[in-house]
Amino acid sequence: GTRIIYDRSFLLKCRSSPMAN
Amino acid sequence: KDVEPGPGEHALQYTYCFWFSRKPTGRNQQSTSFEKNMKIIGTFRSVEQFWQIYSHMIRANELTGHSDVHVFKGGIKPLWEDKANRLGGKWIVRLRKGLVARCWENLILAMLGEQFMVGDEVCGAVVSIRFQEDIISIWNRSANENQVTSRIRDTLCRVLNLPPNTIMEYKTHNESLKDRSSF
């Protein structure tokens, strides 16, 4: 099935502005 | 405990739990089993829930004594004897003091983001704070699947951006059970 893949920079972006993504 | 991603949050492929354990000192040493000594800190299912827990935790380089933080998939205990781990093993990376916080964060981000590309093989990751050095490890289900363990090693090297002389070794949990030692 489909896997949910995130790279490091996306995960870090979610930390600084959780609702902005 | 079952958790769901909140509205507008970014779901992860799996649910994970943070666990913490510290080696008991002095007279408590014998009476406390390793399992009893482990505590769940939090469970998360989304990127945002992860940061919420992680941001409140002490950074790996600030942990003292003989302590371990584990991030394991929901339903898998960070124990050799767990059904998911029984036939598995782990890659061990020994780090000189000073590197652990950055390496640990990069390791868990790679795991949560499904960067290892080995299906359901990854069980969890551990950071172990010791006196002389720090150790990070990543556990997988099948110690005898060479293709899987090689892929995990290659991804580890890429995401950790390790100094060239870093020692990496693979140890099966069966070996750990026999010599009663993690590393």
N, CA and C atoms of all chains as a GROMACS GRO file, in nm:
protein
  612
    1GLY      N    1   0.081  -0.121   0.000
    1GLY     CA    2   0.000   0.000   0.000
    1GLY      C    3   0.085   0.127   0.000
    2THR      N    4   0.019   0.241  -0.001
    2THR     CA    5   0.089   0.370  -0.001
    2THR      C    6   0.154   0.392   0.136
    3ARG      N    7   0.271   0.447   0.136
    3ARG     CA    8   0.336   0.479   0.262
    3ARG      C    9   0.347   0.630   0.277
    4ILE      N   10   0.339   0.674   0.401
    4ILE     CA   11   0.345   0.818   0.428
    4ILE      C   12   0.490   0.856   0.454
    5ILE      N   13   0.549   0.921   0.355
    5ILE     CA   14   0.692   0.954   0.362
    5ILE      C   15   0.711   1.105   0.384
    6TYR      N   16   0.795   1.140   0.479
    6TYR     CA   17   0.829   1.282   0.501
    6TYR      C   18   0.980   1.294   0.507
    7ASP      N   19   1.036   1.398   0.446
    7ASP     CA   20   1.179   1.418   0.464
    7ASP      C   21   1.205   1.507   0.585
    8ARG      N   22   1.333   1.511   0.623
    8ARG     CA   23   1.372   1.581   0.745
    8ARG      C   24   1.329   1.727   0.745
    9SER      N   25   1.349   1.795   0.631
    9SER     CA   26   1.321   1.938   0.630
    9SER      C   27   1.171   1.964   0.645
   10PHE      N   28   1.088   1.876   0.590
   10PHE     CA   29   0.943   1.894   0.608
   10PHE      C   30   0.905   1.875   0.755
   11LEU      N   31   0.961   1.772   0.818
   11LEU     CA   32   0.929   1.747   0.959
   11LEU      C   33   0.973   1.864   1.046
   12LEU      N   34   1.089   1.922   1.014
   12LEU     CA   35   1.137   2.036   1.092
   12LEU      C   36   1.048   2.159   1.069
   13LYS      N   37   0.998   2.173   0.948
   13LYS     CA   38   0.908   2.285   0.918
   13LYS      C   39   0.779   2.275   1.000
   14CYS      N   40   0.731   2.152   1.017
   14CYS     CA   41   0.609   2.130   1.097
   14CYS      C   42   0.632   2.169   1.243
   15ARG      N   43   0.757   2.161   1.288
   15ARG     CA   44   0.785   2.196   1.426
   15ARG      C   45   0.772   2.347   1.445
   16SER      N   46   0.828   2.422   1.350
   16SER     CA   47   0.831   2.567   1.370
   16SER      C   48   0.697   2.632   1.342
   17SER      N   49   0.621   2.578   1.247
   17SER     CA   50   0.491   2.639   1.219
   17SER      C   51   0.390   2.529   1.189
   18PRO      N   52   0.340   2.464   1.294
   18PRO     CA   53   0.259   2.344   1.274
   18PRO      C   54   0.137   2.362   1.184
   19MET      N   55   0.073   2.474   1.187
   19MET     CA   56  -0.050   2.488   1.109
   19MET      C   57  -0.024   2.547   0.970
   20ALA      N   58   0.100   2.585   0.941
   20ALA     CA   59   0.126   2.656   0.816
   20ALA      C   60   0.151   2.563   0.698
   21ASN      N   61   0.152   2.432   0.724
   21ASN     CA   62   0.186   2.341   0.614
   21ASN      C   63   0.064   2.280   0.549
   22LYS      N   64  -0.235   0.256   2.446
   22LYS     CA   65  -0.335   0.363   2.430
   22LYS      C   66  -0.347   0.398   2.282
   23ASP      N   67  -0.472   0.412   2.236
   23ASP     CA   68  -0.496   0.443   2.095
   23ASP      C   69  -0.497   0.594   2.076
   24VAL      N   70  -0.423   0.642   1.979
   24VAL     CA   71  -0.428   0.785   1.950
   24VAL      C   72  -0.458   0.804   1.801
   25GLU      N   73  -0.517   0.915   1.768
   25GLU     CA   74  -0.548   0.949   1.629
   25GLU      C   75  -0.483   1.085   1.600
   26PRO      N   76  -0.449   1.109   1.472
   26PRO     CA   77  -0.400   1.243   1.438
   26PRO      C   78  -0.511   1.346   1.461
   27GLY      N   79  -0.476   1.462   1.515
   27GLY     CA   80  -0.575   1.567   1.535
   27GLY      C   81  -0.615   1.628   1.401
   28PRO      N   82  -0.722   1.709   1.400
   28PRO     CA   83  -0.765   1.773   1.275
   28PRO      C   84  -0.655   1.862   1.218
   29GLY      N   85  -0.628   1.847   1.090
   29GLY     CA   86  -0.526   1.929   1.024
   29GLY      C   87  -0.383   1.884   1.049
   30GLU      N   88  -0.366   1.778   1.129
   30GLU     CA   89  -0.229   1.730   1.157
   30GLU      C   90  -0.182   1.632   1.049
   31HIS      N   91  -0.050   1.615   1.043
   31HIS     CA   92   0.008   1.524   0.944
   31HIS      C   93   0.027   1.386   1.004
   32ALA      N   94  -0.053   1.292   0.954
   32ALA     CA   95  -0.050   1.155   1.007
   32ALA      C   96   0.085   1.090   0.977
   33LEU      N   97   0.130   1.005   1.068
   33LEU     CA   98   0.247   0.922   1.044
   33LEU      C   99   0.200   0.785   0.994
   34GLN      N  100   0.292   0.712   0.934
   34GLN     CA  101   0.258   0.577   0.887
   34GLN      C  102   0.217   0.486   1.003
   35TYR      N  103   0.279   0.505   1.119
   35TYR     CA  104   0.252   0.420   1.236
   35TYR      C  105   0.230   0.506   1.359
   36THR      N  106   0.171   0.444   1.462
   36THR     CA  107   0.170   0.502   1.596
   36THR      C  108   0.302   0.465   1.662
   37TYR      N  109   0.357   0.556   1.741
   37TYR     CA  110   0.481   0.528   1.813
   37TYR      C  111   0.466   0.565   1.960
   38CYS      N  112   0.550   0.504   2.043
   38CYS     CA  113   0.557   0.540   2.185
   38CYS      C  114   0.700   0.579   2.220
   39PHE      N  115   0.712   0.680   2.303
   39PHE     CA  116   0.839   0.714   2.366
   39PHE      C  117   0.847   0.640   2.499
   40TRP      N  118   0.957   0.574   2.525
   40TRP     CA  119   0.982   0.506   2.653
   40TRP      C  120   1.109   0.563   2.714
   41PHE      N  121   1.117   0.559   2.846
   41PHE     CA  122   1.239   0.602   2.913
   41PHE      C  123   1.280   0.496   3.014
   42SER      N  124   1.408   0.471   3.025
   42SER     CA  125   1.456   0.380   3.130
   42SER      C  126   1.590   0.429   3.181
   43ARG      N  127   1.612   0.405   3.308
   43ARG     CA  128   1.740   0.441   3.369
   43ARG      C  129   1.782   0.326   3.458
   44LYS      N  130   1.911   0.293   3.451
   44LYS     CA  131   1.961   0.182   3.532
   44LYS      C  132   1.953   0.220   3.679
   45PRO      N  133   1.884   0.137   3.760
   45PRO     CA  134   1.875   0.171   3.901
   45PRO      C  135   2.013   0.163   3.968
   46THR      N  136   2.031   0.242   4.069
   46THR     CA  137   2.162   0.242   4.136
   46THR      C  138   2.146   0.182   4.275
   47GLY      N  139   2.257   0.141   4.333
   47GLY     CA  140   2.263   0.096   4.472
   47GLY      C  141   2.172  -0.022   4.501
   48ARG      N  142   2.100  -0.010   4.612
   48ARG     CA  143   2.025  -0.126   4.664
   48ARG      C  144   1.905  -0.164   4.577
   49ASN      N  145   1.859  -0.072   4.491
   49ASN     CA  146   1.746  -0.105   4.404
   49ASN      C  147   1.787  -0.189   4.284
   50GLN      N  148   1.918  -0.200   4.262
   50GLN     CA  149   1.969  -0.259   4.139
   50GLN      C  150   1.912  -0.398   4.108
   51GLN      N  151   1.910  -0.486   4.211
   51GLN     CA  152   1.867  -0.622   4.184
   51GLN      C  153   1.715  -0.639   4.184
   52SER      N  154   1.648  -0.558   4.265
   52SER     CA  155   1.505  -0.581   4.283
   52SER      C  156   1.420  -0.531   4.166
   53THR      N  157   1.477  -0.446   4.083
   53THR     CA  158   1.397  -0.390   3.974
   53THR      C  159   1.435  -0.456   3.842
   54SER      N  160   1.337  -0.518   3.777
   54SER     CA  161   1.367  -0.578   3.648
   54SER      C  162   1.373  -0.468   3.544
   55PHE      N  163   1.440  -0.499   3.435
   55PHE     CA  164   1.457  -0.401   3.328
   55PHE      C  165   1.321  -0.352   3.278
   56GLU      N  166   1.228  -0.446   3.264
   56GLU     CA  167   1.097  -0.410   3.210
   56GLU      C  168   1.022  -0.316   3.304
   57LYS      N  169   1.029  -0.346   3.435
   57LYS     CA  170   0.959  -0.263   3.534
   57LYS      C  171   1.016  -0.122   3.538
   58ASN      N  172   1.140  -0.113   3.497
   58ASN     CA  173   1.210   0.013   3.504
   58ASN      C  174   1.181   0.105   3.384
   59MET      N  175   1.105   0.051   3.288
   59MET     CA  176   1.075   0.128   3.168
   59MET      C  177   0.940   0.195   3.180
   60LYS      N  178   0.937   0.322   3.141
   60LYS     CA  179   0.811   0.396   3.150
   60LYS      C  180   0.776   0.456   3.015
   61ILE      N  181   0.646   0.450   2.981
   61ILE     CA  182   0.601   0.517   2.859
   61ILE      C  183   0.587   0.666   2.888
   62ILE      N  184   0.648   0.747   2.804
   62ILE     CA  185   0.641   0.892   2.822
   62ILE      C  186   0.525   0.949   2.741
   63GLY      N  187   0.502   0.893   2.624
   63GLY     CA  188   0.395   0.947   2.540
   63GLY      C  189   0.375   0.865   2.415
   64THR      N  190   0.255   0.877   2.358
   64THR     CA  191   0.219   0.804   2.236
   64THR      C  192   0.178   0.907   2.132
   65PHE      N  193   0.219   0.886   2.008
   65PHE     CA  194   0.184   0.984   1.903
   65PHE      C  195   0.157   0.915   1.771
   66ARG      N  196   0.077   0.985   1.690
   66ARG     CA  197   0.035   0.929   1.562
   66ARG      C  198   0.052   1.032   1.450
   67SER      N  199   0.093   1.154   1.488
   67SER     CA  200   0.110   1.258   1.386
   67SER      C  201   0.241   1.332   1.411
   68VAL      N  202   0.286   1.404   1.309
   68VAL     CA  203   0.409   1.482   1.319
   68VAL      C  204   0.396   1.584   1.432
   69GLU      N  205   0.281   1.649   1.440
   69GLU     CA  206   0.260   1.753   1.540
   69GLU      C  207   0.261   1.695   1.682
   70GLN      N  208   0.196   1.580   1.698
   70GLN     CA  209   0.196   1.515   1.831
   70GLN      C  210   0.338   1.476   1.871
   71PHE      N  211   0.417   1.430   1.773
   71PHE     CA  212   0.556   1.396   1.801
   71PHE      C  213   0.630   1.517   1.856
   72TRP      N  214   0.621   1.631   1.786
   72TRP     CA  215   0.696   1.750   1.830
   72TRP      C  216   0.650   1.798   1.966
   73GLN      N  217   0.520   1.782   1.992
   73GLN     CA  218   0.468   1.824   2.122
   73GLN      C  219   0.537   1.750   2.236
   74ILE      N  220   0.554   1.619   2.219
   74ILE     CA  221   0.619   1.539   2.323
   74ILE      C  222   0.769   1.566   2.323
   75TYR      N  223   0.829   1.560   2.205
   75TYR     CA  224   0.974   1.571   2.192
   75TYR      C  225   1.025   1.706   2.245
   76SER      N  226   0.950   1.812   2.217
   76SER     CA  227   0.993   1.946   2.258
   76SER      C  228   0.996   1.962   2.410
   77HIS      N  229   0.918   1.878   2.479
   77HIS     CA  230   0.917   1.886   2.626
   77HIS      C  231   1.017   1.792   2.692
   78MET      N  232   1.084   1.711   2.610
   78MET     CA  233   1.178   1.615   2.667
   78MET      C  234   1.316   1.680   2.684
   79ILE      N  235   1.392   1.627   2.780
   79ILE     CA  236   1.531   1.671   2.795
   79ILE      C  237   1.607   1.625   2.672
   80ARG      N  238   1.691   1.711   2.619
   80ARG     CA  239   1.769   1.670   2.501
   80ARG      C  240   1.866   1.557   2.539
   81ALA      N  241   1.892   1.471   2.440
   81ALA     CA  242   1.973   1.351   2.466
   81ALA      C  243   2.107   1.385   2.531
   82ASN      N  244   2.168   1.495   2.491
   82ASN     CA  245   2.301   1.528   2.545
   82ASN      C  246   2.294   1.579   2.689
   83GLU      N  247   2.172   1.609   2.736
   83GLU     CA  248   2.158   1.656   2.874
   83GLU      C  249   2.116   1.545   2.970
   84LEU      N  250   2.091   1.426   2.917
   84LEU     CA  251   2.056   1.312   3.003
   84LEU      C  252   2.180   1.270   3.082
   85THR      N  253   2.157   1.226   3.204
   85THR     CA  254   2.272   1.186   3.286
   85THR      C  255   2.260   1.039   3.324
   86GLY      N  256   2.371   0.987   3.376
   86GLY     CA  257   2.371   0.850   3.425
   86GLY      C  258   2.359   0.751   3.311
   87HIS      N  259   2.304   0.637   3.345
   87HIS     CA  260   2.295   0.523   3.255
   87HIS      C  261   2.151   0.519   3.207
   88SER      N  262   2.117   0.604   3.109
   88SER     CA  263   1.975   0.612   3.071
   88SER      C  264   1.953   0.588   2.922
   89ASP      N  265   1.833   0.545   2.890
   89ASP     CA  266   1.796   0.514   2.753
   89ASP      C  267   1.660   0.575   2.720
   90VAL      N  268   1.650   0.629   2.600
   90VAL     CA  269   1.520   0.670   2.548
   90VAL      C  270   1.492   0.582   2.426
   91HIS      N  271   1.371   0.528   2.421
   91HIS     CA  272   1.333   0.438   2.312
   91HIS      C  273   1.213   0.498   2.239
   92VAL      N  274   1.212   0.488   2.108
   92VAL     CA  275   1.092   0.522   2.032
   92VAL      C  276   1.055   0.396   1.954
   93PHE      N  277   0.945   0.334   1.993
   93PHE     CA  278   0.904   0.210   1.928
   93PHE      C  279   0.763   0.219   1.873
   94LYS      N  280   0.739   0.141   1.769
   94LYS     CA  281   0.604   0.138   1.711
   94LYS      C  282   0.505   0.088   1.816
   95GLY      N  283   0.383   0.140   1.810
   95GLY     CA  284   0.279   0.099   1.903
   95GLY      C  285   0.262  -0.052   1.902
   96GLY      N  286   0.252  -0.112   2.019
   96GLY     CA  287   0.234  -0.258   2.027
   96GLY      C  288   0.364  -0.336   2.034
   97ILE      N  289   0.479  -0.268   2.017
   97ILE     CA  290   0.608  -0.338   2.027
   97ILE      C  291   0.682  -0.284   2.149
   98LYS      N  292   0.712  -0.372   2.243
   98LYS     CA  293   0.790  -0.330   2.360
   98LYS      C  294   0.939  -0.329   2.323
   99PRO      N  295   1.014  -0.234   2.377
   99PRO     CA  296   1.157  -0.231   2.346
   99PRO      C  297   1.235  -0.339   2.421
  100LEU      N  298   1.193  -0.463   2.404
  100LEU     CA  299   1.257  -0.577   2.473
  100LEU      C  300   1.292  -0.683   2.370
  101TRP      N  301   1.403  -0.751   2.391
  101TRP     CA  302   1.446  -0.858   2.298
  101TRP      C  303   1.338  -0.964   2.285
  102GLU      N  304   1.265  -0.987   2.396
  102GLU     CA  305   1.170  -1.099   2.401
  102GLU      C  306   1.038  -1.070   2.330
  103ASP      N  307   1.012  -0.944   2.296
  103ASP     CA  308   0.885  -0.912   2.230
  103ASP      C  309   0.874  -0.991   2.100
  104LYS      N  310   0.751  -1.031   2.067
  104LYS     CA  311   0.727  -1.113   1.948
  104LYS      C  312   0.790  -1.050   1.822
  105ALA      N  313   0.779  -0.919   1.811
  105ALA     CA  314   0.830  -0.851   1.691
  105ALA      C  315   0.983  -0.848   1.688
  106ASN      N  316   1.045  -0.863   1.805
  106ASN     CA  317   1.191  -0.850   1.812
  106ASN      C  318   1.265  -0.983   1.820
  107ARG      N  319   1.192  -1.088   1.851
  107ARG     CA  320   1.256  -1.216   1.885
  107ARG      C  321   1.356  -1.263   1.780
  108LEU      N  322   1.322  -1.246   1.654
  108LEU     CA  323   1.411  -1.291   1.546
  108LEU      C  324   1.492  -1.175   1.487
  109GLY      N  325   1.489  -1.064   1.556
  109GLY     CA  326   1.549  -0.944   1.500
  109GLY      C  327   1.687  -0.912   1.553
  110GLY      N  328   1.729  -0.791   1.523
  110GLY     CA  329   1.858  -0.743   1.568
  110GLY      C  330   1.862  -0.593   1.553
  111LYS      N  331   1.982  -0.537   1.573
  111LYS     CA  332   1.991  -0.392   1.565
  111LYS      C  333   2.126  -0.347   1.513
  112TRP      N  334   2.125  -0.234   1.446
  112TRP     CA  335   2.248  -0.164   1.411
  112TRP      C  336   2.285  -0.076   1.528
  113ILE      N  337   2.411  -0.083   1.568
  113ILE     CA  338   2.461  -0.005   1.682
  113ILE      C  339   2.563   0.096   1.629
  114VAL      N  340   2.544   0.220   1.665
  114VAL     CA  341   2.641   0.324   1.627
  114VAL      C  342   2.695   0.388   1.755
  115ARG      N  343   2.824   0.379   1.774
  115ARG     CA  344   2.889   0.437   1.892
  115ARG      C  345   2.934   0.577   1.859
  116LEU      N  346   2.900   0.670   1.946
  116LEU     CA  347   2.929   0.811   1.918
  116LEU      C  348   3.015   0.868   2.030
  117ARG      N  349   3.114   0.947   1.989
  117ARG     CA  350   3.189   1.014   2.095
  117ARG      C  351   3.099   1.122   2.153
  118LYS      N  352   3.125   1.158   2.278
  118LYS     CA  353   3.042   1.255   2.348
  118LYS      C  354   3.033   1.385   2.267
  119GLY      N  355   2.914   1.439   2.262
  119GLY     CA  356   2.895   1.566   2.192
  119GLY      C  357   2.813   1.554   2.064
  120LEU      N  358   2.804   1.431   2.011
  120LEU     CA  359   2.735   1.413   1.883
  120LEU      C  360   2.591   1.364   1.898
  121VAL      N  361   2.556   1.318   2.017
  121VAL     CA  362   2.436   1.236   2.030
  121VAL      C  363   2.305   1.310   1.999
  122ALA      N  364   2.293   1.435   2.041
  122ALA     CA  365   2.163   1.503   2.025
  122ALA      C  366   2.126   1.516   1.877
  123ARG      N  367   2.222   1.559   1.797
  123ARG     CA  368   2.195   1.577   1.654
  123ARG      C  369   2.167   1.441   1.586
  124CYS      N  370   2.251   1.342   1.616
  124CYS     CA  371   2.235   1.210   1.552
  124CYS      C  372   2.102   1.145   1.591
  125TRP      N  373   2.066   1.155   1.718
  125TRP     CA  374   1.942   1.094   1.766
  125TRP      C  375   1.822   1.158   1.696
  126GLU      N  376   1.823   1.292   1.687
  126GLU     CA  377   1.710   1.359   1.621
  126GLU      C  378   1.702   1.317   1.474
  127ASN      N  379   1.816   1.312   1.407
  127ASN     CA  380   1.815   1.272   1.266
  127ASN      C  381   1.766   1.128   1.250
  128LEU      N  382   1.803   1.042   1.343
  128LEU     CA  383   1.759   0.903   1.335
  128LEU      C  384   1.607   0.892   1.352
  129ILE      N  385   1.553   0.959   1.453
  129ILE     CA  386   1.407   0.943   1.470
  129ILE      C  387   1.330   1.012   1.358
  130LEU      N  388   1.380   1.122   1.309
  130LEU     CA  389   1.308   1.187   1.198
  130LEU      C  390   1.307   1.096   1.076
  131ALA      N  391   1.418   1.027   1.051
  131ALA     CA  392   1.423   0.935   0.937
  131ALA      C  393   1.327   0.818   0.956
  132MET      N  394   1.317   0.771   1.079
  132MET     CA  395   1.226   0.659   1.106
  132MET      C  396   1.081   0.702   1.091
  133LEU      N  397   1.045   0.814   1.154
  133LEU     CA  398   0.905   0.859   1.147
  133LEU      C  399   0.866   0.894   1.004
  134GLY      N  400   0.960   0.948   0.926
  134GLY     CA  401   0.933   0.986   0.788
  134GLY      C  402   0.944   0.871   0.690
  135GLU      N  403   0.963   0.748   0.740
  135GLU     CA  404   0.969   0.628   0.655
  135GLU      C  405   1.082   0.636   0.551
  136GLN      N  406   1.198   0.684   0.595
  136GLN     CA  407   1.310   0.697   0.503
  136GLN      C  408   1.385   0.564   0.480
  137PHE      N  409   1.360   0.464   0.563
  137PHE     CA  410   1.438   0.341   0.552
  137PHE      C  411   1.392   0.247   0.441
  138MET      N  412   1.269   0.262   0.398
  138MET     CA  413   1.216   0.186   0.283
  138MET      C  414   1.235   0.035   0.297
  139VAL      N  415   1.202  -0.016   0.414
  139VAL     CA  416   1.214  -0.160   0.434
  139VAL      C  417   1.080  -0.218   0.483
  140GLY      N  418   0.972  -0.161   0.435
  140GLY     CA  419   0.839  -0.212   0.471
  140GLY      C  420   0.815  -0.199   0.620
  141ASP      N  421   0.768  -0.311   0.680
  141ASP     CA  422   0.735  -0.310   0.823
  141ASP      C  423   0.853  -0.351   0.910
  142GLU      N  424   0.973  -0.359   0.852
  142GLU     CA  425   1.086  -0.418   0.923
  142GLU      C  426   1.132  -0.341   1.046
  143VAL      N  427   1.128  -0.208   1.040
  143VAL     CA  428   1.182  -0.130   1.153
  143VAL      C  429   1.087  -0.142   1.272
  144CYS      N  430   1.144  -0.170   1.389
  144CYS     CA  431   1.064  -0.182   1.512
  144CYS      C  432   1.075  -0.056   1.598
  145GLY      N  433   1.193   0.003   1.602
  145GLY     CA  434   1.211   0.122   1.686
  145GLY      C  435   1.357   0.162   1.692
  146ALA      N  436   1.381   0.268   1.768
  146ALA     CA  437   1.517   0.321   1.781
  146ALA      C  438   1.544   0.354   1.927
  147VAL      N  439   1.672   0.349   1.964
  147VAL     CA  440   1.711   0.370   2.104
  147VAL      C  441   1.832   0.463   2.110
  148VAL      N  442   1.831   0.554   2.208
  148VAL     CA  443   1.954   0.626   2.238
  148VAL      C  444   1.994   0.587   2.379
  149SER      N  445   2.121   0.552   2.396
  149SER     CA  446   2.172   0.503   2.524
  149SER      C  447   2.285   0.595   2.569
  150ILE      N  448   2.263   0.658   2.682
  150ILE     CA  449   2.364   0.749   2.737
  150ILE      C  450   2.452   0.671   2.834
  151ARG      N  451   2.582   0.672   2.808
  151ARG     CA  452   2.676   0.600   2.894
  151ARG      C  453   2.788   0.695   2.936
  152PHE      N  454   2.880   0.645   3.017
  152PHE     CA  455   2.980   0.737   3.073
  152PHE      C  456   3.084   0.781   2.970
  153GLN      N  457   3.134   0.687   2.892
  153GLN     CA  458   3.243   0.717   2.801
  153GLN      C  459   3.196   0.761   2.663
  154GLU      N  460   3.079   0.712   2.624
  154GLU     CA  461   3.032   0.734   2.488
  154GLU      C  462   2.880   0.726   2.489
  155ASP      N  463   2.818   0.764   2.380
  155ASP     CA  464   2.674   0.746   2.366
  155ASP      C  465   2.651   0.651   2.250
  156ILE      N  466   2.539   0.583   2.252
  156ILE     CA  467   2.512   0.481   2.151
  156ILE      C  468   2.372   0.500   2.097
  157ILE      N  469   2.357   0.499   1.966
  157ILE     CA  470   2.221   0.496   1.912
  157ILE      C  471   2.204   0.365   1.836
  158SER      N  472   2.084   0.314   1.836
  158SER     CA  473   2.061   0.190   1.764
  158SER      C  474   1.923   0.188   1.701
  159ILE      N  475   1.910   0.111   1.596
  159ILE     CA  476   1.780   0.094   1.531
  159ILE      C  477   1.753  -0.055   1.519
  160TRP      N  478   1.635  -0.094   1.564
  160TRP     CA  479   1.599  -0.236   1.572
  160TRP      C  480   1.511  -0.275   1.453
  161ASN      N  481   1.536  -0.394   1.400
  161ASN     CA  482   1.446  -0.446   1.295
  161ASN      C  483   1.406  -0.590   1.324
  162ARG      N  484   1.302  -0.634   1.255
  162ARG     CA  485   1.238  -0.763   1.286
  162ARG      C  486   1.320  -0.885   1.248
  163SER      N  487   1.387  -0.878   1.132
  163SER     CA  488   1.448  -1.000   1.077
  163SER      C  489   1.599  -0.983   1.063
  164ALA      N  490   1.671  -1.041   1.160
  164ALA     CA  491   1.817  -1.027   1.160
  164ALA      C  492   1.881  -1.098   1.041
  165ASN      N  493   1.812  -1.199   0.987
  165ASN     CA  494   1.875  -1.277   0.880
  165ASN      C  495   1.843  -1.226   0.739
  166GLU      N  496   1.770  -1.117   0.728
  166GLU     CA  497   1.739  -1.061   0.596
  166GLU      C  498   1.848  -0.960   0.558
  167ASN      N  499   1.949  -1.011   0.484
  167ASN     CA  500   2.065  -0.926   0.455
  167ASN      C  501   2.031  -0.801   0.376
  168GLN      N  502   1.935  -0.816   0.284
  168GLN     CA  503   1.899  -0.702   0.201
  168GLN      C  504   1.841  -0.589   0.288
  169VAL      N  505   1.760  -0.633   0.385
  169VAL     CA  506   1.696  -0.537   0.476
  169VAL      C  507   1.801  -0.469   0.564
  170THR      N  508   1.887  -0.549   0.627
  170THR     CA  509   1.984  -0.490   0.720
  170THR      C  510   2.085  -0.400   0.645
  171SER      N  511   2.120  -0.437   0.521
  171SER     CA  512   2.211  -0.352   0.443
  171SER      C  513   2.144  -0.220   0.410
  172ARG      N  514   2.017  -0.227   0.376
  172ARG     CA  515   1.947  -0.104   0.340
  172ARG      C  516   1.935  -0.011   0.463
  173ILE      N  517   1.911  -0.072   0.577
  173ILE     CA  518   1.903   0.008   0.700
  173ILE      C  519   2.038   0.075   0.728
  174ARG      N  520   2.146  -0.003   0.713
  174ARG     CA  521   2.281   0.053   0.737
  174ARG      C  522   2.309   0.169   0.641
  175ASP      N  523   2.278   0.151   0.513
  175ASP     CA  524   2.305   0.255   0.414
  175ASP      C  525   2.225   0.382   0.443
  176THR      N  526   2.098   0.363   0.481
  176THR     CA  527   2.014   0.480   0.513
  176THR      C  528   2.067   0.549   0.638
  177LEU      N  529   2.106   0.470   0.737
  177LEU     CA  530   2.164   0.525   0.861
  177LEU      C  531   2.284   0.615   0.828
  178CYS      N  532   2.375   0.563   0.746
  178CYS     CA  533   2.495   0.639   0.709
  178CYS      C  534   2.456   0.770   0.643
  179ARG      N  535   2.355   0.763   0.556
  179ARG     CA  536   2.313   0.884   0.483
  179ARG      C  537   2.249   0.985   0.578
  180VAL      N  538   2.155   0.942   0.660
  180VAL     CA  539   2.080   1.039   0.740
  180VAL      C  540   2.159   1.090   0.860
  181LEU      N  541   2.253   1.012   0.909
  181LEU     CA  542   2.329   1.057   1.026
  181LEU      C  543   2.450   1.142   0.988
  182ASN      N  544   2.494   1.128   0.862
  182ASN     CA  545   2.607   1.207   0.817
  182ASN      C  546   2.725   1.191   0.914
  183LEU      N  547   2.763   1.065   0.934
  183LEU     CA  548   2.859   1.031   1.038
  183LEU      C  549   3.003   1.057   0.998
  184PRO      N  550   3.089   1.085   1.095
  184PRO     CA  551   3.232   1.094   1.064
  184PRO      C  552   3.279   0.961   1.004
  185PRO      N  553   3.376   0.964   0.911
  185PRO     CA  554   3.414   0.843   0.837
  185PRO      C  555   3.463   0.728   0.924
  186ASN      N  556   3.519   0.758   1.041
  186ASN     CA  557   3.574   0.649   1.123
  186ASN      C  558   3.473   0.593   1.224
  187THR      N  559   3.346   0.627   1.207
  187THR     CA  560   3.245   0.580   1.302
  187THR      C  561   3.229   0.429   1.294
  188ILE      N  562   3.225   0.365   1.412
  188ILE     CA  563   3.210   0.219   1.416
  188ILE      C  564   3.062   0.184   1.416
  189MET      N  565   3.023   0.095   1.323
  189MET     CA  566   2.885   0.046   1.319
  189MET      C  567   2.888  -0.105   1.326
  190GLU      N  568   2.801  -0.162   1.409
  190GLU     CA  569   2.798  -0.308   1.413
  190GLU      C  570   2.654  -0.356   1.422
  191TYR      N  571   2.631  -0.475   1.369
  191TYR     CA  572   2.498  -0.535   1.377
  191TYR      C  573   2.502  -0.646   1.481
  192LYS      N  574   2.403  -0.646   1.571
  192LYS     CA  575   2.397  -0.751   1.673
  192LYS      C  576   2.256  -0.807   1.675
  193THR      N  577   2.245  -0.940   1.671
  193THR     CA  578   2.112  -1.001   1.678
  193THR      C  579   2.066  -0.999   1.825
  194HIS      N  580   1.934  -0.992   1.846
  194HIS     CA  581   1.884  -0.993   1.984
  194HIS      C  582   1.910  -1.128   2.052
  195ASN      N  583   1.920  -1.230   1.971
  195ASN     CA  584   1.954  -1.362   2.021
  195ASN      C  585   2.092  -1.361   2.088
  196GLU      N  586   2.187  -1.295   2.021
  196GLU     CA  587   2.321  -1.280   2.080
  196GLU      C  588   2.313  -1.200   2.210
  197SER      N  589   2.232  -1.093   2.207
  197SER     CA  590   2.219  -1.009   2.327
  197SER      C  591   2.160  -1.088   2.442
  198LEU      N  592   2.061  -1.174   2.410
  198LEU     CA  593   1.999  -1.259   2.512
  198LEU      C  594   2.101  -1.353   2.572
  199LYS      N  595   2.188  -1.409   2.485
  199LYS     CA  596   2.288  -1.506   2.532
  199LYS      C  597   2.392  -1.440   2.620
  200ASP      N  598   2.442  -1.323   2.578
  200ASP     CA  599   2.547  -1.262   2.661
  200ASP      C  600   2.491  -1.160   2.761
  201ARG      N  601   2.356  -1.149   2.764
  201ARG     CA  602   2.287  -1.059   2.858
  201ARG      C  603   2.342  -0.916   2.852
  202SER      N  604   2.382  -0.876   2.733
  202SER     CA  605   2.437  -0.742   2.720
  202SER      C  606   2.388  -0.678   2.591
  203SER      N  607   2.355  -0.550   2.600
  203SER     CA  608   2.302  -0.481   2.484
  203SER      C  609   2.407  -0.451   2.378
  204PHE      N  610   2.530  -0.423   2.422
  204PHE     CA  611   2.627  -0.372   2.322
  204PHE      C  612   2.754  -0.453   2.315
   0.00000   0.00000   0.00000
